[in-house]
């Protein structure tokens, strides 16, 4: 979560994505990122430092994409592309030879999708 916030994608969105400090990124990774920063057993999860945070947003988005895809399958949809927050799931009927094109637009005003 500390890196997600530093890049401006988390709950702390006041930060611009420009002028990234590689020393700061290295420091965050070393001190607050990784499973070794979490201790757990069957009943308890503990952080090794107050700055360590867990980010489950990708898990939630992945679940949502799966749930929507399952609904579309139940409705009989043969072709679909589901995207939620960058998580994707696609289905295509093979004989129709449909190809999905997925692009990422750089988060800058001057950029465009090509």
C-alpha positions as CSV (number, residue, x, y, z in Angstrom):
1,X,0.0,0.0,0.0
2,X,2.8,2.5,0.7
3,X,4.0,2.2,-2.9
4,X,0.4,2.4,-4.3
5,X,-0.1,5.6,-2.4
6,X,3.3,7.0,-3.4
7,X,2.5,6.5,-7.1
8,X,-0.9,8.2,-6.5
9,X,-3.2,5.2,-7.0
10,X,-4.3,4.6,-3.4
11,X,-6.4,6.4,-0.9
12,X,-3.8,9.1,-0.5
13,X,-4.3,10.7,-4.0
14,X,-2.8,14.2,-3.3
15,X,0.5,13.2,-4.8
16,X,1.2,13.7,-8.5
17,X,2.8,10.8,-10.4
18,X,5.5,13.0,-11.8
19,X,9.0,13.6,-10.3
20,X,9.3,10.1,-8.7
21,X,12.2,9.8,-6.3
22,X,13.9,6.5,-6.8
23,X,15.6,6.7,-3.4
24,X,12.1,7.1,-1.8
25,X,10.8,4.2,-3.8
26,X,13.7,2.0,-2.7
27,X,13.2,3.1,0.9
28,X,9.5,2.3,0.9
29,X,10.2,-1.1,-0.7
30,X,12.9,-1.9,1.8
31,X,11.0,-0.8,4.9
32,X,7.3,-1.3,4.2
33,X,6.7,-3.8,1.3
34,X,6.8,-7.6,1.3
35,X,5.3,-10.5,3.1
36,X,8.3,-10.6,5.5
37,X,6.8,-7.4,6.9
38,X,3.7,-9.4,8.1
39,X,3.7,-12.0,10.8
40,X,0.6,-14.2,11.0
41,X,-0.8,-17.5,12.4
42,X,-4.2,-19.0,12.3
43,X,-5.9,-16.2,14.4
44,X,-3.7,-13.1,14.2
45,X,-2.1,-10.9,11.5
46,X,0.6,-8.5,12.8
47,X,2.6,-5.8,11.0
48,X,6.3,-5.6,11.8
49,X,6.2,-1.7,11.5
50,X,3.5,0.9,11.8
51,X,4.1,2.0,8.1
52,X,3.3,-1.4,6.7
53,X,-0.2,-1.6,5.1
54,X,-2.0,-4.3,3.2
55,X,-3.8,-3.5,-0.1
56,X,-6.6,-5.8,-1.1
57,X,-8.0,-3.7,-3.9
58,X,-6.7,-6.0,-6.7
59,X,-8.4,-9.0,-4.9
60,X,-11.7,-7.1,-4.8
61,X,-11.5,-6.0,-8.4
62,X,-10.6,-9.5,-9.5
63,X,-13.6,-10.9,-7.6
64,X,-15.9,-8.3,-9.2
65,X,-14.7,-9.1,-12.7
66,X,-15.2,-12.8,-12.1
67,X,-18.7,-12.2,-10.7
68,X,-19.7,-10.0,-13.7
69,X,-18.3,-12.6,-16.1
70,X,-20.2,-15.4,-14.4
71,X,-23.4,-13.3,-14.7
72,X,-22.8,-12.8,-18.4
73,X,-22.2,-16.5,-18.8
74,X,-25.5,-17.3,-17.1
75,X,-27.3,-14.8,-19.4
76,X,-25.9,-16.7,-22.4
77,X,-23.4,-14.1,-23.6
78,X,-20.9,-15.7,-26.0
79,X,-18.5,-12.8,-26.3
80,X,-17.6,-10.2,-23.7
81,X,-14.8,-8.2,-22.2
82,X,-15.1,-7.1,-18.6
83,X,-12.8,-4.5,-17.1
84,X,-12.9,-3.1,-13.6
85,X,-10.0,-1.0,-12.4
86,X,-7.5,-2.6,-14.8
87,X,-8.5,-6.2,-14.1
88,X,-9.7,-7.9,-17.2
89,X,-11.6,-11.1,-18.2
90,X,-12.5,-11.9,-21.8
91,X,-14.5,-14.6,-23.5
92,X,-14.9,-15.1,-27.2
93,X,-16.6,-17.8,-29.3
94,X,-13.6,-19.2,-31.2
95,X,-15.2,-19.6,-34.7
96,X,-16.1,-16.0,-34.8
97,X,-12.4,-15.0,-34.7
98,X,-13.0,-11.9,-32.7
99,X,-9.9,-10.3,-31.2
100,X,-10.0,-8.0,-28.3
101,X,-7.6,-5.0,-28.3
102,X,-6.8,-3.6,-24.9
103,X,-4.7,-0.5,-24.5
104,X,-3.4,1.6,-21.6
105,X,-3.7,5.3,-21.8
106,X,-0.9,7.2,-20.0
107,X,-2.4,9.3,-17.3
108,X,-1.4,12.6,-18.9
109,X,-3.5,15.3,-20.4
110,X,-1.4,15.3,-23.6
111,X,-1.6,11.6,-24.2
112,X,-3.9,9.7,-26.5
113,X,-4.9,6.1,-27.1
114,X,-3.3,4.7,-30.3
